[in-house]
Amino acid sequence: MPVEDHPLRYALVNELHARPFPALEAPCHAVFVTFKEPVDAANRDRAAERAHLLELLDRNGTAHPPPEATHFAGSIGRADLRWESHTEFVTYTAYVPGLAERAFDPAKAEVFPEDWLARTPGKRMSSVLIRIELMPEDESLVMEKVEDWFVPESVACSSIIDGAAIVAGDFRIDPAGHMRFALFVRPGTSPRRIGRIVTRLCEIETYRSMSMLGLMRARQLNKRLNALDPQLSSLVTGLDESAQSPEAALHELLKISAELESLAVQFTFRFGATGAYEAIVNQRIDALREVRMSGRQTFAEFMMRRYDPAMRTVKSADARLRNMAERAQRAAELLRTRVDVERSAQNQMLLESMDRRADTQLKLQRTVEGLSVVAISYYAVNLAAYVAYPATEPLGISKGLATAVLTPLVMLAVWLMVRRIHRKMH
């Protein structure tokens, strides 16, 4: 019998090769754009996203991708197009051979028509122009271009991939709305290596911008936590005050806990995504294997000074939210303990009160029993006198004497009867 494969075996292996790196010949340039829905991007309308891609392909007579595809490679005119649909965003990359005389000419971005861009589902998250040219023999010419093209105080420049290329950028948005990177590659560098470097630059900018969304949300969260923290601290401090009503404290605590849970629902996904994006950014920068050039800061150093503090702010806000939720939980446990102690004291007082009422009832019961014996005896003596009188009259015993003799006997009999009834009942 042949060996039966798991139904997902080939799909899982093919996923490893789903997005191959492009092969780029220098000189050339790349245009990269990312679009994201501002709200609930993970559940966006992917049908509209696909329709927008097909519109671009139809303009250039390019074949369509399969219906459920999340990535596609084709051509639009002179450019090679790469399209990828991710969890929260979609990316378009166009690789165009040749360079314009003017560095980072905004006209090169027109490979994506303006009217088509205007109808894109979602909002533009990042837009990058990458200029790829051959490295001159005199590397000082590279530094002259870098100083001319980029803002000196922000520029990061380094030799990468064991000296195969020099990369530079200032992580600023130019007047045309694009972020710019320059890549100088040594003659003889393989097209696949150039493609890997360009792809990593695009990923660094994409995931950097996506992770910075967490910083904006962290600032919003910190404002609300700054208001809730004193309330929670005051509530916890007042738990040992007898003047404070446990019911009122519990109501206030439930209100704070509910809001903290609501904030956790709102921010947990974004903070988790930020952590994942940050890891990708750092991994892509590490893969460049940077070496400092002419005293310029490297990409890793730029991120350490500007990007890492933002990520620490996100982590701090996430940890603060979790800490406050735990504090609220501990406060609830303390309040529950206080309520249980007070209930135990109330129950003890109730039991003591019940004991006192039981004693009173027992005393009343005994009093009533004594009166009952007297009352029953009174009627029983009269009945017995009527029965005994005919027998005592011939003996010359008066009725009063007979009654006097019968009274203690009847009372003793009634008392014995009541005691016997008590014994049977208990």
Buried (B, 14 or more C-beta within 10 A) or exposed (E): EEEEEEEEEEEEEEEEEEEEBBBBBBEBBBBBBBBBBEEEBEEBEEEEBBEBBEEBBEEEEBEEBEEEBBBBBBBBEEBBBBBBBBEBBBBBBBBBBEBEEEBBBBEBBEBBEEEEBEEBBBEEBBBBBBBBBEBEEEEEEBBEBBBEBBEEEEBBBBBBBEEBBBBBBBBEEBEEEBBBBBBBBBEEBEBEBBBBBBBBBBBBBBBBBBBBBBBEBBEBBBEBBEEBBEBBEEBBEEBEEEEBEBEEBBEBBEEBBEBBEEBBEBBEEBBEBBBEBBEBBBEBBEBBEBEEBEEBBBBBBBBBEEBBEBBEBBBEBBEBBBEBBEBBEEBBEBBEEBBEEEEEEEEEEEEEEEEEEEEEEEEEEEEEBEEEBEEBBBEBBEEBBEEBBEEBEEEEBEEEEBBEBBBEEBBEBBBEEBEEEEEEEE
